[in-house]
Amino acid sequence: MFNQTSSFTISWPRRRLALPAIASAMLILASTAAGQQPPKKEKLEPKPATTAGPVVSSAIGKPKALVEEPVHDFGVIWSDNKELLHTFVVKNIGDTPLKILRVKPTCGCTKAGEHPKEIAPGKSGEFPFKLRTRGLRTGFKKTIRITTDDPTEPMLQLQLTGSVKHYVQAEPNMAYFNNIFGAERHEKIIKITNNTETPLKLTLPENSNGSFKFDLKEVEPGKQFDLTIYLEPPYEPGRERETLNIKTNIEKQPVLNVRLNAVFSERIDVRPSPLVIPESDREIPRVVLVRNNGSTPVNVLDVTVNDDSVLADKVTWKARKAGFSYQVQVVIPPNHALPKEGRNLLIKTDDKEKPEIVVPMTPRPTRTARANRAQSKNSAQALVGKPAPAIKAAMKSGKILTNDDMKDKVTVLNFFSANCGWCKRQLPQVDKTRKSYEGNDNVQFVNISQTMRKPNTDEEVAKLLGNLKVGGELVTDPSNSLGDRFNVNNGYPKLFVVGKDGKVAEVFIGAKADLDAGLKSTIDKALGGGHATKKENEPRTRIRLDGKLRTANTSSASAVTKKSDTDSTNSQSVSNEKNDK
């Protein structure tokens, strides 16, 4: 029995558990005191399962991907090794099939071969890859990502590494000129090294298609050369790109390519221009940098936007270097949509030649417009086989170019812009083709000037063509009305060959190296297979035929003269017979 004087305290959370136990204990004590045995605790025996199907384990199986060699090093390879091949092995060490969801090389130079879509537990799968070595420079590291349904590590990252050794090495392999302005000469030197035992001989192109000039100096006979790339004033604003192809006597590397790039700035340079404005439900700040590349200070006096919805206090500017560098910011209000024709950011200065700088503000193209621009090549080429769009334009020679004027002739229409770098490469190529058809009245070449980003004056266009030594007819189309009809205003240069039937025979886009050959082939086909051009180095003479003075090759002139003399003799004989009668 419990002592009456003893006491204990049980906390409430434990009290609920303790009270039944105390009650049971008191019952047992009471039964014992009465001579009764406590009840035996019943033993619980396991019962058989009553489910009808097999027993499923609660442990769920998982796939597990393993690549024992995720990095493969090709070591040092020569540049003429066209393709490198390697196969990675992926093993599934899990207990359920491993699904391959995606195989993605991060470089276009790497291509994946045929591979399994699923790997069984305990099995392996082969993943072959092909690496194109063309264009690889010295050390390279190409990443490949394989995505699986492995829950712990779903992405495998593999790498192909190595280094390329060129038979003829150029360091650096490009010359980049930025922000070129003024009357100074600019130059960069590229080191050329011969890594073979054969003494190296290099042959430079005769000249450049653009502003680049070059000179080659042999530093160590047959082994080391210094290639100097230089630019000389005057400079035309714009961008130029070119690849210098240097011929070598090394059989395994007959050509060494050096990329050339130059950005020519204006005296007062504004970037970006135009200013592209997207639609947004928030304020959009846009920054324009104004840089004075001249020696005389030019100050920004005021900045405005010809758009009433843009508040004046949202257009600000500050000097980064007074007289030479300014930062202009315009904040576009939320949900503001520029009209299709755009608006202008107007920057007033104290410069006498440029008191106001106009920066066009254009709306960002919609997704549909971007898709249409991506198909611009197709839109121009869609004219092939169709009648040429309507043309009526005055040429610099004073003649009027019309569709009727192009009948029974092959007409080459070359759309270009004076501030287009690719056009500066293409124009001399087209002019080379034009010269081969001089004297052929059945072929005419017309260059058509267009506006790209900023308008060019007739003097600027004429100066460009003069510097490039480009001849032929010229049409200036500052409003791009002709360009709109030929679908060319989304990129230059674009050249159209119109046949004698007035239909577009072919469209050439860009400044490809083989333009001259392709253009000649198209013109000859449009002429009916006869390439009636002057023979190289053959003397030309002026003869009188049917009362008109004409130009002909000496051999042709001789034949025509003989025929004329024969006709004259026959005519004289007939006259004498009449007189005798």
C-alpha positions in Angstrom: 0.0 0.0 0.0 1.1 3.6 -0.7 2.3 5.6 2.3 -0.2 8.2 3.1 2.4 10.9 3.7 4.3 10.3 0.4 3.5 12.5 -2.5 4.8 13.0 -6.1 4.0 15.2 -9.0 3.5 14.2 -12.7 3.7 16.8 -15.4 0.5 17.0 -17.6 2.0 15.5 -20.8 3.2 12.5 -18.9 0.2 12.3 -16.7 -2.0 11.1 -19.5 0.3 8.2 -20.1 1.0 7.5 -16.4 -2.6 7.3 -15.1 -3.6 4.2 -17.0 -0.3 2.5 -15.9 -1.0 3.3 -12.3 -4.6 2.0 -12.6 -3.3 -1.3 -14.0 -0.8 -1.6 -11.3 -3.4 -1.0 -8.6 -5.6 -3.6 -10.2 -2.8 -6.2 -10.2 -2.0 -5.5 -6.6 -5.6 -5.8 -5.7 -6.0 -9.1 -7.5 -2.9 -10.5 -5.9 -4.1 -9.5 -2.5 -7.4 -11.4 -3.2 -5.4 -14.6 -4.2 -6.1 -14.2 -7.9 -3.4 -14.6 -10.6 -2.9 -11.6 -13.0 -4.2 -12.1 -16.5 -1.6 -13.5 -19.0 -0.6 -11.2 -21.8 -1.8 -12.5 -25.1 1.0 -13.2 -27.6 0.4 -11.7 -31.0 1.2 -14.1 -33.9 1.9 -12.8 -37.4 -1.0 -13.3 -39.8 -0.6 -14.4 -43.4 -0.9 -11.7 -46.1 -4.3 -11.6 -47.8 -3.3 -9.7 -51.0 -4.0 -11.5 -54.3 -0.8 -10.2 -56.2 2.9 -10.5 -55.6 4.5 -8.5 -52.9 6.1 -5.2 -54.1 9.2 -3.9 -52.4 8.9 -0.5 -50.9 12.5 0.3 -52.2 12.1 2.0 -55.6 14.9 1.4 -58.2 16.9 4.3 -59.7 19.2 4.7 -62.7 22.7 5.9 -62.2 25.0 7.2 -65.0 28.7 6.9 -64.8 31.5 8.0 -67.2 34.9 6.8 -66.1 36.8 9.1 -68.5 34.8 12.4 -69.0 37.8 14.3 -70.5 39.7 13.2 -73.6 42.9 14.9 -74.6 43.9 14.6 -78.2 47.3 16.1 -77.4 49.1 18.2 -80.1 47.7 17.8 -83.6 48.6 19.4 -86.9 46.2 21.8 -88.5 45.6 19.7 -91.6 43.9 17.0 -89.5 40.5 17.6 -90.8 38.5 15.7 -88.2 39.1 14.2 -84.8 37.0 11.3 -83.6 36.4 10.0 -80.1 33.8 7.8 -78.4 32.7 8.3 -74.8 31.3 5.4 -72.9 28.3 5.9 -70.5 27.5 3.1 -68.1 24.3 2.6 -66.1 25.2 1.3 -62.7 21.7 1.7 -61.3 19.0 -0.9 -61.2 16.5 0.6 -63.7 16.9 1.7 -67.3 18.8 5.0 -67.9 17.0 7.3 -70.4 19.1 9.6 -72.6 17.1 12.9 -72.8 19.5 15.1 -74.8 23.0 15.2 -76.2 24.3 18.8 -76.8 27.8 19.9 -77.9 28.3 23.5 -77.0 30.2 24.3 -80.2 29.1 24.0 -83.8 32.5 22.4 -84.6 31.5 19.3 -82.6 28.9 16.8 -84.0 27.3 13.9 -82.2 26.9 10.5 -83.9 24.3 7.8 -83.4 23.9 6.9 -79.8 21.5 4.8 -77.6 18.3 6.4 -76.3 18.2 4.1 -73.3 20.8 2.0 -71.4 19.8 -1.1 -69.4 21.0 -1.6 -65.8 24.6 -2.9 -65.8 25.1 -2.1 -69.5 27.1 0.6 -71.3 26.3 2.8 -74.3 28.8 4.4 -76.8 28.5 8.1 -77.7 30.7 9.0 -80.7 31.7 12.6 -81.5 33.4 14.2 -84.5 35.4 17.5 -84.0 36.2 19.7 -87.0 39.6 21.2 -86.6 39.2 23.9 -89.2 39.4 27.3 -87.4 40.8 25.9 -84.1 43.5 28.1 -82.6 46.3 26.7 -80.4 44.7 25.2 -77.3 41.1 24.2 -77.4 38.5 22.9 -75.0 35.1 21.8 -76.3 32.3 20.8 -73.9 29.5 18.3 -74.5 26.5 17.9 -72.2 24.5 14.7 -72.0 21.2 15.0 -70.1 19.7 11.8 -68.5 16.9 10.9 -66.1 19.5 10.1 -63.4 17.8 11.7 -60.3 21.1 12.4 -58.5 23.2 13.7 -61.4 21.0 14.4 -64.4 23.7 16.2 -66.5 27.0 14.6 -67.6 29.6 17.1 -68.7 32.3 15.8 -71.1 35.2 17.6 -72.7 37.4 17.2 -75.8 40.7 19.1 -75.4 44.0 19.5 -77.2 46.2 22.0 -79.0 46.6 22.7 -82.7 50.0 23.2 -84.3 50.0 25.0 -87.6 52.6 24.5 -90.3 52.6 28.2 -90.7 51.5 30.1 -87.6 50.3 33.7 -87.4 50.3 35.5 -84.0 47.9 37.1 -83.6 45.8 35.7 -86.4 43.8 38.9 -86.9 44.4 42.7 -86.9 41.7 44.9 -85.3 41.7 48.6 -85.6 39.1 50.5 -83.5 38.0 54.2 -83.5 40.2 55.2 -86.4 40.0 58.9 -87.2 42.3 61.8 -88.2 45.3 62.1 -90.4 47.6 59.6 -88.8 48.8 56.3 -90.1 47.8 53.2 -88.0 49.6 49.9 -88.2 49.7 46.5 -86.5 52.4 43.8 -86.8 51.6 40.1 -87.1 54.4 37.5 -86.5 54.5 34.6 -89.0 56.4 31.5 -88.0 57.3 28.5 -90.1 57.0 25.3 -88.1 58.3 23.0 -90.8 61.8 22.1 -92.1 61.0 23.5 -95.6 62.1 27.1 -96.1 58.9 29.2 -96.2 58.0 31.4 -99.1 55.0 33.7 -98.9 53.0 35.5 -101.6 50.7 38.4 -100.7 47.7 39.4 -102.8 48.3 42.3 -105.2 46.0 44.6 -103.3 43.1 44.8 -100.8 39.5 45.3 -101.7 39.2 48.0 -99.0 41.3 50.4 -97.0 43.8 47.8 -95.7 47.4 47.9 -96.9 50.1 45.4 -96.1 53.8 44.8 -96.2 55.9 41.7 -95.6 59.4 41.6 -94.1 61.5 38.5 -93.8 63.2 38.5 -90.4 64.8 35.1 -90.5 65.2 33.6 -94.0 62.6 30.9 -94.5 61.5 30.9 -90.8 60.3 34.2 -89.4 58.3 37.0 -91.1 56.8 40.3 -89.9 53.5 41.2 -91.7 52.6 44.8 -91.2 48.9 45.8 -91.7 48.4 49.5 -92.0 45.8 52.1 -92.7 46.4 55.5 -94.2 44.2 58.6 -94.4 41.8 59.8 -95.6 39.3 57.6 -93.7 35.6 57.1 -94.5 33.3 56.5 -91.5 32.0 52.9 -91.3 33.2 49.4 -90.6 35.4 47.2 -92.8 36.1 43.5 -92.6 38.4 41.4 -94.8 40.3 38.2 -94.9 43.8 38.4 -96.2 44.7 35.1 -98.0 48.5 34.6 -98.1 49.8 31.9 -100.4 52.5 29.6 -99.0 54.8 27.0 -100.6 53.9 24.5 -97.8 51.9 21.7 -99.4 49.9 20.9 -96.2 49.0 24.5 -95.6 48.9 26.3 -99.0 47.0 29.3 -97.7 47.4 31.3 -94.4 44.3 33.4 -93.5 44.6 36.6 -91.5 41.4 38.4 -90.5 41.3 42.2 -90.8 38.7 44.4 -89.0 38.5 48.2 -88.8 36.0 50.7 -87.3 36.4 54.2 -88.8 34.8 56.9 -86.6 33.5 60.4 -87.5 35.0 63.5 -86.0 32.0 63.7 -83.7 31.1 60.1 -83.0 27.7 59.1 -81.5 27.0 55.5 -80.4 24.6 53.8 -80.6 22.8 55.2 -83.6 20.0 54.5 -84.1 18.7 54.1 -80.6 16.4 51.1 -80.5 13.5 51.4 -78.1 11.5 48.3 -76.9 8.0 48.4 -75.5 7.7 47.9 -71.8 5.4 48.5 -68.8 8.3 50.1 -67.0 10.5 53.1 -67.6 13.3 52.3 -70.0 16.6 54.3 -69.7 18.7 54.5 -72.8 22.3 55.9 -72.9 24.1 57.5 -75.9 27.8 58.4 -75.8 29.1 61.4 -77.7 32.8 61.4 -78.4 34.8 64.2 -80.0 37.7 62.7 -81.9 39.1 66.0 -83.0 41.5 68.4 -81.3 39.2 71.3 -80.9 36.7 71.1 -77.9 33.0 70.6 -78.8 30.5 71.2 -76.0 26.9 69.8 -75.7 24.5 72.7 -75.2 21.1 71.0 -75.1 19.4 67.6 -75.6 15.7 67.2 -76.6 13.4 64.6 -78.0 10.8 65.5 -80.7 8.2 63.4 -78.7 5.8 65.2 -76.3 5.3 62.1 -74.3 9.0 62.1 -73.2 9.2 64.6 -70.4 12.0 67.2 -70.5 13.4 66.2 -67.1 13.8 62.7 -68.4 16.4 63.8 -70.9 19.7 64.5 -69.2 23.4 64.8 -70.1 26.7 65.1 -68.3 30.3 65.7 -69.4 32.7 62.8 -68.9 35.5 64.9 -70.2 34.4 68.5 -71.0 34.6 69.3 -74.7 35.5 65.7 -75.7 33.2 63.1 -74.2 29.5 63.3 -73.0 26.9 60.9 -71.8 23.3 61.5 -72.8 20.4 59.6 -71.1 16.8 59.5 -72.2 14.1 57.7 -70.1 11.2 56.4 -72.1 7.9 56.3 -70.1 6.1 53.1 -69.4 3.9 51.6 -72.1 5.2 54.1 -74.6 5.0 52.9 -78.3 7.1 54.8 -80.8 5.4 55.3 -84.2 6.6 53.3 -87.1 8.6 56.2 -88.5 10.3 56.7 -85.1 11.4 59.8 -83.3 14.7 61.7 -83.0 17.0 62.5 -80.2 18.4 66.0 -80.9 21.8 66.9 -79.5 22.7 70.6 -79.9 26.4 71.6 -79.8 28.6 74.6 -80.2 30.4 73.0 -83.3 30.2 75.1 -86.4 30.0 72.1 -88.8 27.6 70.1 -86.7 25.5 72.4 -84.6 22.9 69.6 -84.2 23.3 65.8 -84.1 20.3 63.7 -85.0 20.1 60.3 -83.4 17.1 58.3 -84.8 15.0 56.5 -82.2 13.4 53.4 -83.7 11.0 50.9 -82.2 12.4 47.4 -81.6 11.1 45.1 -84.3 8.3 42.7 -83.3 8.8 39.0 -83.3 7.1 38.8 -86.7 9.3 41.6 -88.1 12.4 39.8 -86.8 11.3 36.6 -88.5 10.7 38.5 -91.7 14.2 40.1 -91.4 15.7 36.6 -90.9 14.1 35.6 -94.2 15.3 38.7 -96.0 17.6 36.7 -98.1 14.7 34.6 -99.3 12.5 37.7 -99.9 15.0 39.1 -102.3 15.7 35.8 -104.0 12.0 35.3 -104.4 12.2 37.7 -107.4 14.2 35.3 -109.4 12.3 34.3 -112.5 9.8 37.2 -112.1 9.7 40.5 -114.0 11.9 43.1 -112.5 10.0 45.7 -110.4 9.2 49.0 -112.0 12.2 51.3 -112.4 12.4 54.9 -113.4 15.5 56.7 -112.2 18.0 59.4 -113.4 21.6 58.2 -113.8 24.6 60.4 -113.2 25.3 60.3 -117.0 22.0 62.1 -117.6 20.2 59.1 -119.0 17.0 57.7 -117.5 17.0 54.1 -116.4 13.6 52.4 -117.1 12.4 48.9 -117.7 12.0 49.7 -121.4 15.6 50.8 -121.4 16.6 47.3 -120.1 14.9 45.4 -122.8 17.1 43.3 -125.0 20.0 43.9 -122.6 21.4 42.2 -119.6 21.3 44.7 -116.7 23.3 44.4 -113.5 21.6 46.4 -110.6 23.9 46.6 -107.6 22.3 48.1 -104.4 24.8 49.4 -101.9 25.3 51.9 -99.1 28.3 54.2 -98.7 28.6 53.4 -95.0 28.4 49.6 -95.4 31.7 47.8 -94.8 30.7 44.7 -96.9 29.7 47.0 -99.8 33.2 48.5 -99.8 34.5 45.0 -100.4 31.9 44.0 -103.0 32.0 47.2 -105.2 35.6 46.6 -106.5 34.7 42.9 -107.3 31.6 44.0 -109.3 33.7 46.7 -111.1 36.2 44.0 -112.1 33.4 42.1 -113.8 32.1 45.3 -115.4 35.5 46.0 -117.0 35.5 42.6 -118.7 32.3 43.6 -120.6 33.4 47.0 -121.7 32.5 47.6 -125.3 29.5 45.2 -125.1 26.4 47.2 -125.7 24.3 44.3 -124.6 25.4 44.5 -121.0 25.0 47.4 -118.6 26.0 47.9 -115.0 24.3 50.3 -112.6 25.2 50.9 -109.0 22.3 52.2 -106.9 23.2 54.0 -103.7 20.9 53.5 -100.7 20.5 55.0 -97.2 21.6 52.8 -94.2 21.2 54.3 -90.7 22.2 57.8 -91.9 21.8 59.6 -95.2 24.9 60.2 -97.5 25.3 63.2 -99.7 26.0 62.8 -103.4 29.5 64.1 -102.7 30.1 61.4 -100.1 28.9 58.6 -102.5 31.1 60.0 -105.3 34.1 60.2 -103.0 33.7 56.6 -101.9 33.4 55.3 -105.5 36.4 57.4 -106.5 38.5 56.1 -103.7 37.6 52.5 -104.6 38.2 53.4 -108.3 34.7 52.1 -109.3 33.2 53.2 -112.6 29.9 52.6 -114.4 26.5 54.2 -114.1 25.3 55.5 -110.8 21.8 56.1 -109.4 21.3 57.7 -106.0 18.2 56.6 -104.2 18.2 58.4 -100.7 14.6 57.5 -100.0 15.3 53.8 -100.7 12.2 53.7 -102.9 13.9 51.4 -105.5 15.3 49.3 -102.6 11.8 48.8 -101.2 10.6 47.4 -104.5 13.6 44.9 -104.7 13.3 43.9 -101.0 16.9 45.0 -100.3 16.5 47.4 -97.4 17.2 44.8 -94.7 20.8 44.3 -95.7 23.5 45.3 -98.2 25.0 44.7 -100.7 22.5 42.9 -103.0 23.0 42.5 -106.7 20.3 41.6 -109.3 21.0 40.4 -112.8 18.0 41.2 -115.1 17.9 39.3 -118.4 17.0 40.4 -121.9 13.4 39.3 -121.2 13.1 41.8 -118.3 13.0 39.0 -115.7 15.4 38.7 -112.7 17.9 35.9 -113.6 19.8 35.8 -110.4 20.4 37.5 -107.0 23.8 37.8 -105.4 23.9 38.7 -101.7 27.1 39.9 -99.8 30.7 40.0 -100.9 31.7 36.4 -101.6 35.1 35.6 -102.8 33.8 33.8 -106.0 31.4 36.7 -106.9 33.3 37.5 -110.1 33.1 34.0 -111.5 29.4 33.5 -110.5 28.4 36.9 -111.9 30.2 36.2 -115.2 28.5 32.8 -115.5 25.1 34.3 -115.0 25.6 37.2 -117.4 26.9 34.8 -120.1 23.9 32.5 -119.7 21.6 35.5 -119.9 23.3 36.6 -123.1 22.6 33.2 -124.6 26.0 31.7 -124.0 28.1 34.3 -125.9 30.5 36.2 -123.7 31.2 39.0 -126.2 33.9 40.8 -124.4 37.2 42.3 -125.5 40.2 40.0 -125.8 42.9 40.7 -123.3 45.7 43.0 -124.5 44.1 43.2 -128.0 44.4 46.7 -129.5 41.2 48.5 -130.2 40.5 51.0 -132.9 37.8 53.4 -134.1 36.2 52.7 -137.5 33.5 54.4 -139.5 30.6 52.1 -140.5 27.4 53.2 -142.1 28.3 56.8 -141.4 28.8 56.2 -137.7 32.0 56.0 -135.7 32.3 52.7 -133.8 34.8 50.9 -131.5 36.0 47.4 -132.3 39.0 45.1 -131.8 41.7 45.4 -134.4 40.9 42.0 -135.8 37.2 42.7 -136.0 37.9 46.2 -137.5 40.1 44.6 -140.2 37.4 42.2 -141.2 34.7 44.9 -141.2 37.0 47.2 -143.3 37.6 44.4 -145.9 33.9 43.8 -146.1 33.2 47.5 -146.5 35.8 47.8 -149.2 34.3 44.8 -151.1 30.8 46.4 -150.9 32.2 49.7 -152.1 33.8 48.0 -155.1 30.6 46.1 -156.0 28.7 49.3 -155.7 31.1 51.2 -158.0 30.8 48.4 -160.6 27.1 48.7 -160.7 27.3 52.4 -161.1 29.7 52.1 -164.1 27.4 49.6 -165.8 24.5 52.0 -165.5 26.6 54.8 -167.0 27.6 52.6 -170.0 24.0 51.9 -170.8 
